[in-house]
Amino acid sequence: MSRQRGAASETAVLLAWRAAQRLHGLVSHTGQKDEIMHLYAYTIARPPKTLTEREQELLLKTSGQYRAGFREHMIFSIALGTAMREHEILALDVGDIFDASGAPYRRIKLRVFKRSTERPADQIVILPETLRAKLEKFYRWKRENGESLAPTAPLFMSRKRRRLSARQLRELFHRWQERAGFDRRLGFHSLRHTACSNVYKRTKDIRLTQRFARHKSFLTTVIYTYPSDEDLLRALLDQPC
């Protein structure tokens, strides 16, 4: 049975890859990018899970209310503001974000990121102004809490003064969802999906969203044209029943 499932999975991946290749050629030939892109989006069996606007507000407000939770608040803000992945955020050092004076950079170059080729291009992330203002406070928070501000020190530390692990972060994220009153449980990657969906919803520009998400192909970004959880929620507010 496991072999059959594995073979079926490989077949599905191969078919999806072939479809993407044909789609890319069709876009290049016809130039009808928007129409074809939306058709491709609706062939995706599972749309990305995203936070609603209310859930984003509750998560940031609840985690930002308490001094002890400011570390997690910063992690959530970075994820929503930049669409950085879990392992990319946890790999950050103080020197990746702050200059020698303690001021946050506007652009950062990732040392650790998801690689699609053996020689990937530099991964540059722009930090929104609201996020930079929070980072200035976080720098002071780290200093007041006795955490190392050396350039090679982990940006996010555990209570034992070690780099925060992925397992710890996932547990913290679930705990903050409960504190914020979520009626469902989401994985940390939903924050990246939410960030990308927010950019596409605000701009309707798939190429800009592709750059923001740091995707190699815009076909990967097409999933964010799919109706979000917020769209579904709004559509059902006045549903007759």
PEUR-V358605 format. One line per field, one symbol per residue. phi: phi as a letter, one per 40 degrees, with the letter a starting at -180 (. if undefined). psi: psi as a letter, one per 40 degrees, with the letter a starting at -180 (. if undefined). burial: b if it has 16 or more other C-alpha atoms within 10 Angstrom, else e. A space follows every 50 residues. Layout:
phi=???
psi=???
burial=???
This chain:
phi=.cccccccccccccccccccccccccccccgcccccccccdccccbcccb cccccccccccccccbccccdcdccccccccbgccdccccccbdccbbcc cgccccbbbccbacbbbcbccdbbbccdcccccccccccccccccgccbc dccdcbbcccgbccccccccccccccccccgcbabbccccccdcdccccc ccbfbccccccccgccbccccddcccdcccccccccdbcca
psi=ddddddddddddddddddddddddddddddegdddddddddeehdhiihi iidddddddddddedhddeddddddddddddefiidddddehideddiad eehiidhihhdhihheidgiiihhhhhiddddddddddddddddeeihei deihdhiidefihhiddddddddddddddefieihiideddddddddddd dddfhdddddddefidieddeddeeihidddddddedfhh.
burial=eeeeeeeeeeeeeeeeeeebeebbeeeeeeeeeeeebeebbeeeeebbbb bbeebbebbbebbbeeeeebbbbbbbbbbbbbbbbbeebbbbbbbbbbee eeebbeebebeebeeeeeeeeeeebebeeebbebbeebbebbeeeebebe eebbbbbeeeeebbeeeebbeebbebbeebebeeebebbbbbbbbbbbbb beeeebebbbbbbbeeebbebbbbbbebbeeeeeeeeeeee
